[in-house]
Amino acid sequence: MADTSDTRTPAEIEADIRRRREVLAETLDEIGVRVHPKTIVGDAKAKVAANIDHTVGRAYVQVNRVVSEVRAQFVDERGAPRLERVVPVALVAVGLVGLLALGVRRRGR
């Protein structure tokens, strides 16, 4: 069996009790801060902001990848335009703008 006798003096016991009370008070203060509504709201806001930053970052990477892939279709490795691809797309774009202009013009009458 373990020896349960205490050989400390009453002053040592009182000092130990004081230290434990101080530690307990600090712990209770920390708990009070953690469960305070402002702390909870602040933590929630930080978590949402981090999730948004992560989502925006992923979206940026994805958009950048798509733009790079589209650009590669119209520009060669040296950065020169690929006319065999640019000209047909430009003609289609001009045709669409012309059709839209005609549609707006007809509606105006």
Summary of the structure (lengths in Angstrom):
residues: 109
radius of gyration: 36.0
end to end distance: 106.5
largest distance: 107.3
contacts: 195
relative contact order: 0.04
helix: 83%
strand: 2%
